[in-house]
Amino acid sequence: MAKTYQGHLLPGYTRRTMTATHAPDPGPSLRERKKLRTREALIGTALDLFSERGFDGATLDDLCDAVEVSKRTFFRNFTSKEDVVMAPTQDMWTAFTEELDRRAPDGGTLLEFLQDALLAAVDRMNDKDWPTRVRLSRRLAAKTPSMDAHGLHFCDRTIRASLATLHHKLAFDDPHDPRPRLALDLLVAATRCAMETWVDLPSEPGRKAFADELRAAFAAIPGAVTLPAVPRGTAPGGSD
């Protein structure tokens, strides 16, 4: 199997399985585990620090001092403060693109294929801290315009990469057919809707609750497309 640690794909490895003729996977090296622990420490500390002081109330130097790493080490893992705080959701979408690359269509619709890939990606987010980190990240993003902008740029890159994968794997007659892009946009919109609902749930809803909200949002897509635009005050099925 590909080398992972706490559910994360380690750098330099794919999700492809090895054949029976290969030697057993020795697991991640000490260096790889240390690198991932540093990354996780940066994410967790950043979310706690910025939630307590506000995104602009703590500097990158404050974060590095708290984790006891250099800024050079930080920039080996992330590009900015926004990048480290958005990492929990970005990890999910990175796993989604990996799922698209490795999964084979089963005869269903393209939208079903995309939905299954995203649910599989959520299932891979098996770090017990992931749900809490996503909620903290989303709450910070709601109050921080630069984080929202960073998220939009990441989303655009993810959609473009996913679209390239779909055109490589699937038989679309017209390379300019807008439907694959629209299907991806519908998936993203439904995911945002589900995440907003999930973040606002009481207590500490976990990964399963998020998957349930995703399925509910996915199920609502067909009805959203055909929802009648009835003027307010008009009796359903009747006339004025």
Secondary structure as UniProt FT lines:
FT   STRAND          4..5
FT   TURN            6..7
FT   STRAND          8..9
FT   TURN            11..12
FT   TURN            20..21
FT   HELIX           30..53
FT   HELIX           55..57
FT   HELIX           60..67
FT   HELIX           71..77
FT   HELIX           81..85
FT   HELIX           87..102
FT   HELIX           110..124
FT   TURN            128..129
FT   HELIX           130..143
FT   HELIX           145..169
FT   TURN            175..176
FT   HELIX           179..199
FT   HELIX           207..226
FT   TURN            232..233
FT   TURN            236..237
//
